[in-house]
């Protein structure tokens, strides 16, 4: 049995010992951190550490006798491979609510059972969904991080230094952005606003970091009131003297990253504006009972999505830079194939990165490069490793999904390259997928329509075949 499988079994046993000590019947482990991020620092990759499944999303549920990992169709093949022999069962989640872990819990636990989770990494939105569905029949608790009790060599929180965006890239000062947020707070009749979303905070402050792989963000929370107070909760070791001075000059207070709940607990009567999908239930529960909640999108999320003409032009420049890198790459690939040089999926990743690094303003990759040849290209979120990769040789299709982070924007490019002569079946399948994309691109639809209805238009050609 592989070491990974033994590790998962041992860790499950440790977790169950903790559950027994605290009279817990089921423990939930989502893929999340206190900022509800998609990409997580290693410190919060609890689900991956416990199960051995390395996909970016998935929820692990553990009871005294059973354990299941709920993932969508993108990860079924990968999860089946990585969970084999671990004692954890792959649960194939679909849009059908009957396949959800919530339904599973209601079917496998007796009434009155104790379901626990770490409130620090559970969003208000998720907790309320669980409370609405299960709360009447089960006891829910959010004050126990059992993983921290068994993960003895748990990685510490990252502490990469922050850096300021160049002046020529900035289109609005942080004071202007904060003022615009306060206008929205006034319109919504809110006296307080708490932000945990890392991309929002980086955008508001015109700062970038490197605490999360592939994302130029930093671990922090941000608090504003409707008057003068703005507090940045952050590990001060990340701040250079120049950046700290500029933040203070702009009216921000600097407090420890861990001081959030203390500040929230001292709020006076009023209304707190929060995004339920981006704020942890632990932070919500820290607020006094007299604090009302206004649930809405973070104003900064909407502001950030509305690009100025200058930002649109910067994005065009970014695409040109990335296009130049790709042109160099494809020229190299054609020559390498013609000369029959040895090429693997790992080589594709290396060369793409090299050509992107030659572009000015390049900060790093925007996600792990997916280079999948033939059957590997059919696996969503596939990633070649040093122990498992394919040679690029013979006939077939090479899928390349990659992107870069630049000072002026982010790219995400997907291309399919024929190697030799694709088979008639591959040509047919590729054409069907192309027709599906064209059908969706040409669709005119009412605002607010349910996404599955658009999905059916996209899949029409595939279903007919």
C-alpha positions in Angstrom: 0.0 0.0 0.0 1.3 3.4 -0.9 2.6 5.8 1.8 -0.1 8.3 0.9 -2.8 5.8 1.5 -1.4 4.8 4.9 -1.0 8.5 5.8 -4.7 9.1 5.0 -5.8 6.2 7.1 -3.6 7.2 10.0 -4.8 10.8 9.9 -8.5 9.7 9.7 -7.9 7.6 12.8 -6.4 10.6 14.6 -9.3 12.8 13.6 -11.9 10.2 14.8 -10.1 10.1 18.2 -10.6 13.9 18.5 -14.2 13.6 17.3 -14.9 11.0 20.0 -13.4 13.2 22.7 -15.7 16.1 21.7 -18.8 13.9 21.1 -18.8 14.9 17.4 -20.8 12.6 15.0 -19.6 14.3 11.7 -16.8 16.7 10.9 -16.9 18.8 7.8 -13.6 19.9 6.1 -14.2 22.3 3.1 -11.6 23.6 0.7 -11.4 27.1 2.2 -9.5 29.6 4.3 -10.7 32.6 6.4 -10.9 34.6 3.1 -13.0 32.0 1.2 -10.2 31.8 -1.4 -10.1 29.3 -4.2 -6.3 29.0 -4.0 -5.1 28.3 -0.5 -1.9 28.7 1.4 -0.5 25.4 2.6 -1.6 26.2 6.1 -5.2 25.8 5.2 -5.0 22.9 2.8 -6.5 20.6 5.4 -8.7 18.6 3.1 -5.7 17.9 0.8 -3.5 17.0 3.8 -6.0 14.6 5.3 -7.3 12.9 2.2 -4.4 13.0 -0.3 -6.7 14.5 -2.9 -4.9 17.5 -4.4 -7.7 19.1 -6.5 -8.6 22.7 -5.9 -12.1 22.1 -4.6 -14.0 19.4 -2.7 -15.6 18.8 0.7 -14.5 16.0 3.0 -17.0 14.6 5.5 -15.9 12.2 8.3 -18.1 10.2 10.6 -17.2 7.6 13.2 -17.4 4.8 10.5 -17.5 6.5 7.1 -15.6 9.2 5.2 -16.5 10.7 1.8 -15.1 13.3 -0.5 -17.6 15.3 -2.5 -16.3 16.7 -5.9 -17.8 17.6 -9.2 -17.2 15.9 -12.5 -14.0 17.8 -13.2 -12.2 15.7 -10.5 -13.9 12.3 -10.6 -11.0 10.6 -12.4 -8.3 12.3 -10.3 -10.1 11.7 -7.0 -10.7 8.1 -7.7 -7.0 7.6 -8.3 -5.8 9.6 -5.3 -8.3 8.2 -2.8 -7.7 4.5 -3.7 -7.0 2.6 -0.5 -7.4 5.6 1.8 -10.6 4.7 3.4 -12.3 7.7 1.9 -15.1 7.1 -0.6 -15.4 9.3 -3.7 -18.9 10.9 -3.8 -19.8 12.2 -7.3 -21.5 15.5 -6.8 -23.8 16.9 -9.5 -26.3 19.8 -9.7 -28.9 17.3 -8.3 -29.2 18.2 -4.6 -29.7 14.5 -3.8 -25.9 14.0 -4.5 -24.8 16.7 -2.0 -23.1 16.0 1.3 -26.0 17.8 3.1 -28.4 15.1 1.8 -26.0 12.4 2.7 -25.7 13.7 6.2 -29.4 13.8 6.7 -29.6 10.2 5.5 -26.7 8.8 7.5 -27.0 10.6 10.9 -29.7 10.2 13.5 -31.7 13.2 14.6 -29.8 15.2 17.3 -26.4 14.3 15.9 -23.5 16.7 16.4 -22.1 18.1 13.2 -18.9 20.3 13.6 -16.7 22.4 11.5 -14.1 25.1 11.8 -15.9 28.4 11.7 -12.7 30.2 10.6 -12.9 28.5 7.2 -16.7 28.2 6.9 -18.5 31.1 5.1 -21.6 32.7 6.5 -23.4 31.6 3.4 -22.4 27.9 3.8 -23.3 27.9 7.5 -26.7 29.4 6.9 -27.4 26.8 4.1 -26.4 24.1 6.6 -28.5 25.6 9.3 -31.5 26.0 7.1 -31.3 22.4 5.9 -30.1 20.6 8.9 -30.3 22.9 11.9 -33.8 21.9 13.1 -32.7 18.2 13.5 -29.0 18.4 14.2 -26.6 20.3 16.5 -24.2 22.5 14.5 -21.0 23.8 16.1 -18.2 26.0 14.6 -15.7 26.5 17.4 -13.4 23.5 16.8 -10.4 23.3 14.5 -9.7 19.6 15.0 -7.2 19.5 12.2 -4.9 21.8 14.1 -4.9 19.3 17.0 -3.5 16.5 14.8 -1.5 18.3 12.1 1.8 18.5 14.1 4.0 19.9 11.3 1.3 22.2 9.9 2.9 24.9 7.7 3.1 28.4 9.2 1.2 31.3 7.6 3.1 32.8 4.7 4.8 36.1 5.2 5.9 37.4 1.8 6.7 41.1 1.5 4.2 43.4 -0.1 5.0 45.7 -3.0 3.2 48.7 -4.4 1.9 48.9 -7.9 3.9 51.3 -10.2 2.4 54.7 -10.4 1.9 54.4 -14.1 -0.4 51.4 -13.6 -2.6 52.9 -10.9 -5.8 54.6 -12.2 -7.4 55.4 -8.8 -5.7 56.1 -5.5 -6.6 54.1 -2.5 -8.3 57.2 -0.9 -10.6 57.5 -4.0 -11.5 53.8 -3.8 -12.2 54.0 0.0 -14.3 57.1 -0.6 -16.4 55.3 -3.3 -16.9 52.3 -0.9 -18.1 54.7 1.8 -20.6 56.2 -0.6 -22.0 52.7 -1.2 -22.1 52.2 2.6 -24.2 55.4 3.0 -26.6 54.4 0.2 -27.1 51.0 1.9 -27.4 52.7 5.4 -24.5 50.8 6.8 -22.1 52.1 9.5 -19.5 49.3 9.2 -18.0 47.2 6.5 -15.7 44.2 6.8 -13.8 42.7 3.9 -11.9 39.4 3.8 -11.6 38.8 0.1 -7.9 39.0 -0.7 -8.3 40.3 -4.3 -10.6 43.1 -3.1 -8.2 44.2 -0.5 -5.2 44.2 -2.9 -7.3 46.2 -5.4 -8.4 48.8 -2.8 -5.0 49.4 -1.4 -3.1 49.2 -4.8 -0.7 46.7 -3.2 0.3 43.2 -4.2 1.9 40.3 -2.4 2.9 36.6 -2.8 1.2 34.7 0.0 -0.8 32.6 -2.3 0.6 30.6 -5.2 -0.3 32.0 -8.6 -2.1 35.0 -7.1 -0.4 38.3 -6.3 -2.3 38.8 -3.1 -1.5 38.9 0.7 -3.3 37.6 3.8 -5.2 40.5 5.4 -8.6 41.7 6.4 -9.9 45.2 6.0 -12.4 47.1 8.2 -14.1 50.5 7.4 -16.6 52.6 9.2 -18.7 55.4 7.8 -16.5 58.1 9.3 -12.7 58.1 9.4 -11.6 54.6 10.5 -9.9 52.2 8.2 -8.0 49.2 9.7 -5.8 46.9 7.9 -5.3 43.6 9.8 -2.0 42.1 8.6 1.3 40.7 9.8 3.3 43.8 10.0 6.4 41.9 9.0 5.1 42.0 5.4 5.2 45.8 5.3 8.3 47.8 4.3 8.8 51.0 6.1 7.9 52.9 3.0 4.6 51.0 2.5 3.7 51.3 6.1 4.3 55.0 6.1 2.2 55.5 3.0 -0.7 53.5 4.5 -0.6 55.6 7.7 -0.3 58.8 5.7 -3.5 57.8 3.9 -5.3 57.3 7.2 -5.1 53.6 7.7 -4.4 51.9 11.1 -2.3 48.8 11.1 -3.3 46.0 13.5 -2.3 42.3 13.8 -3.8 39.8 11.5 -5.3 38.0 14.4 -7.0 41.1 16.0 -10.1 41.0 13.8 -12.5 39.4 16.2 -11.5 41.6 19.1 -12.3 44.7 17.0 -15.6 43.3 15.7 -16.6 42.4 19.2 -16.4 46.0 20.3 -18.7 47.5 17.6 -21.5 49.7 18.8 -25.1 49.3 17.6 -25.4 49.7 13.8 -25.4 47.8 10.5 -22.5 45.8 9.2 -22.2 45.4 5.4 -20.8 41.9 4.5 -20.6 39.5 1.6 -22.0 36.3 3.0 -19.9 34.2 0.6 -16.7 36.0 1.5 -16.9 36.3 5.3 -16.4 33.5 7.8 -19.1 32.6 10.3 -16.4 32.9 13.0 -16.2 36.7 12.2 -19.9 37.1 12.2 -20.3 35.3 15.5 -17.7 37.7 17.0 -20.0 40.7 16.4 -22.2 41.8 19.3 -25.9 40.7 19.2 -27.1 44.3 18.6 -25.2 44.5 15.3 -27.5 44.2 12.3 -26.2 42.6 9.1 -26.7 43.9 5.5 -25.9 41.0 3.2 -24.7 42.2 -0.2 -21.7 41.9 -2.6 -18.7 43.8 -1.5 -18.8 47.2 -3.3 -15.2 46.7 -4.1 -16.0 43.6 -6.1 -18.3 45.5 -8.4 -15.9 48.5 -8.7 -13.0 46.2 -9.5 -15.0 44.6 -12.3 -15.8 47.9 -13.9 -12.6 48.7 -15.9 -11.6 52.2 -16.8 -10.5 53.0 -20.4 -6.9 53.1 -19.1 -7.3 49.6 -17.5 -8.9 48.2 -20.7 -5.9 49.5 -22.7 -3.5 48.0 -20.1 -5.3 44.6 -20.5 -4.9 44.9 -24.3 -1.1 45.5 -23.7 -1.0 42.5 -21.4 -2.7 40.3 -24.1 -0.1 41.5 -26.7 2.8 40.6 -24.4 1.3 37.2 -23.7 0.6 36.7 -27.4 4.2 37.5 -28.2 5.3 34.9 -25.6 3.0 32.3 -27.2 4.2 33.1 -30.7 7.8 32.5 -29.6 6.6 29.2 -28.0 4.7 27.9 -31.0 7.7 28.8 -33.3 9.9 26.8 -30.9 7.4 23.9 -30.8 7.2 23.6 -34.6 11.0 23.6 -34.9 11.4 21.1 -32.1 8.8 18.7 -33.6 10.4 19.0 -37.0 13.8 18.2 -35.6 12.3 15.3 -33.5 13.6 16.7 -30.3 12.5 14.9 -27.1 9.5 16.8 -25.7 7.3 16.0 -22.8 4.4 17.7 -21.1 6.8 19.0 -18.6 8.9 20.6 -21.4 5.8 22.4 -22.6 5.4 24.0 -19.2 9.1 24.9 -18.9 9.2 26.6 -22.4 6.0 28.5 -21.9 7.3 29.9 -18.6 10.6 30.8 -20.2 9.0 32.8 -23.0 6.6 34.6 -20.6 9.5 35.5 -18.3 11.0 37.5 -21.2 8.1 39.9 -21.2 8.3 43.1 -19.2 6.1 43.4 -16.2 5.8 39.6 -15.8 5.1 38.5 -12.2 4.5 34.8 -12.5 2.1 32.2 -13.8 -1.6 32.8 -13.1 -2.2 29.0 -12.5 -0.4 25.7 -12.9 0.1 25.1 -16.6 -2.0 22.3 -18.0 -0.2 20.5 -20.9 -2.1 17.3 -21.6 -1.4 15.1 -24.6 -4.1 12.8 -25.9 -6.0 11.1 -23.1 -4.4 13.5 -20.5 -6.0 16.4 -22.3 -9.4 15.0 -21.4 -8.8 15.3 -17.6 -10.0 18.6 -16.2 -7.3 20.4 -14.2 -4.7 17.8 -15.2 -1.1 18.6 -14.3 2.0 16.7 -15.3 4.4 15.8 -12.5 8.0 14.6 -12.4 6.6 11.1 -11.6 3.8 11.1 -14.2 3.9 12.8 -17.6 3.5 11.9 -21.2 5.9 12.2 -24.2 4.8 14.4 -27.0 5.3 12.1 -29.9 3.3 10.2 -32.5 -0.2 11.4 -33.5 -2.8 13.2 -31.5 -3.9 16.4 -29.8 -2.0 18.5 -27.3 -4.1 20.6 -25.0 -2.4 23.7 -23.5 -4.1 25.8 -20.8 -1.9 28.4 -19.3 -1.6 32.0 -18.2 0.5 34.7 -16.7 0.3 37.4 -14.1 1.6 40.8 -15.3 1.6 44.2 -13.6 -1.1 45.3 -16.0 -3.4 42.2 -16.0 -3.9 38.5 -16.0 -4.2 36.0 -18.9 -5.7 32.6 -19.3 -5.1 31.0 -22.7 -6.4 27.6 -24.0 -5.2 26.2 -27.2 -5.3 22.7 -28.8 -2.3 21.8 -31.1 -2.4 18.9 -33.6 0.7 16.7 -33.2 1.2 14.8 -36.5 -2.2 13.9 -38.0 -5.2 13.7 -35.6 -7.6 10.8 -36.1 -11.0 11.3 -37.8 -12.6 10.7 -34.3 -10.5 13.5 -32.8 -11.4 15.9 -35.6 -15.0 15.1 -35.2 -14.9 15.6 -31.4 -13.0 18.8 -31.7 -15.5 20.2 -34.3 -18.4 19.3 -32.1 -16.9 21.2 -29.2 -16.1 24.2 -31.5 -19.8 24.2 -32.6 -20.9 24.1 -29.0 -18.7 27.2 -28.2 -20.1 29.0 -31.3 -23.6 28.2 -30.3 -23.1 29.8 -26.8 -21.2 32.8 -28.2 -24.1 33.6 -30.6 -26.8 33.1 -28.0 -28.9 36.2 -27.0 -30.5 35.7 -23.6 -32.5 37.5 -20.9 -30.7 39.0 -18.0 -30.9 36.8 -14.9 -31.6 33.6 -16.8 -30.5 30.3 -15.0 -27.1 29.2 -16.2 -28.2 25.5 -16.8 -30.5 26.8 -19.6 -27.5 28.3 -21.4 -25.6 25.1 -20.7 -28.2 23.1 -22.6 -27.8 25.4 -25.7 -24.0 24.9 -25.5 -24.4 21.1 -25.3 -27.0 20.7 -28.1 -24.4 19.7 -30.8 -22.8 17.2 -28.4 -26.1 15.6 -27.4 -27.2 15.3 -31.0 -24.0 13.4 -31.7 
